[in-house]
Amino acid sequence: MNYYELQLVARNTPGCLERILNTSRVRGFEIKHFNAKLNKKQDYFKIDLAVASNRSQQHLVMQLAKQYDIRELTPAKRKLAVVEA
């Protein structure tokens, strides 16, 4: 299983965070970390998302990029193997 990290910037719209999490789970990615910080002045979220899956990171990136709330999406350059005990 591989571990991927993404950084996103998304508009603060109703259901935005739920859509990001749901898309990740439905596409076969297990959420390992999710942190969203709201910038009230500019009305957007800065989101750090870490997921684990046997699927390609590109599969998730393409699906998230389709969402109208997403303003920026940056995959982390590194891919880490998840050690399971």
N, C-alpha and C positions, 0 to 999 in steps of 0.2 A: 504494500500500500504506500502511496506517495502523499506527501504533505505539501500543500501549496498555500502561498500567502498572496492576498490581493489588497490593494488600496483603492477605495472608491470615493468619489464625491457625488452626492445625490441631492436633488432638490427635496426640500421638506414638504412632501405632499402626503395626504392621507393614505396609509397603507404601504408607503415606500419601503420601510424596513422589513415588513412582513413579506413583500414580494421578493426581496433579495434573498431572504432566508428560505422561503418556499421554493424558489427557483433552484437554489443550491441543493436542497434535499431531494426534490423531484428528479433532478438530473443525476442523482447517484453520488452526491458528495456529502460526507459526514462533517458537520460543523464542529470544529475544534476550538475556535475562538471567534468572538464577534464583539467589536467595540465601536460604538457610534457616538460621535461628539457633535452636538448641534452648535452651529455658528448662528446665533440669533440675528446678528446684525445683517448678514448676507442671506439668511434663511436657507442654509444647506447643511447636510451632514457630511462629516469626514469619517469614513468607515474603514476599519481594519478587519479583514476577514481571513481566517485560516481554515482550510478544509483538508480532508483526507479522502483519497479515493484511488482506485486502480485505473480510473479513466484519465484521459488527458486534460490538463488544465485548460487547453484551448477550447474544449467542449463547453466548459462553464463560462469562460470569458465571452464566447460568441452569444450565449444565451442571455447573460447579464447585459451585454452591450445593446441588446434589442429593447431593453426597458426604457421608457421615455423619461424616467426620473434620473437616470444615470447621466452625469455630466462629464465625469472622468473615470477611467478604469485603468489601473496600472498593475499588471501581474509582477510579482517579485521575481527577480532574476534567478533565484536559487530554488531547487527542488530537493526536499529532504525526505529520506525514507523514514517512515514511522516505525519505531521499534515497539512490538507488541509483547507484553509479558505473559 
